[in-house]
């Protein structure tokens, strides 16, 4: 489901939705012992988060990054 949400968000070009879908997909991958793939997914949004993300999004990014 998260993979489909990520594809849809990418087609729409909505960075906020892309990030949210990527973090959910990344967390799912981490739970499947595929954490490196999860980190790779959210790492794409690191620069955007630092430039344009809200405090809440930055918190989510770094919390999820640490979990993965």
Steps between C-alpha positions, in 0.01 A plus 500: 500500500776747591685419177187586301454822698859595424450441128184711500668783692793493256264529205329796667834666577404571862820488706314496832292198401803332348690535825212366710451200271876435484531499878211256538649273233843533661366404841331197347825396335686542829251271672575243231872526583566704186598819681765603248230520233283708732782743571566528127136595444485779756853622434372641167297753699773611740590822315135590451426440869792719606402781260120497503380252758317595815637427845261205517625359169861539608419319823332217308791475257765468770291274721428266211860518379616391846247218515598367161 
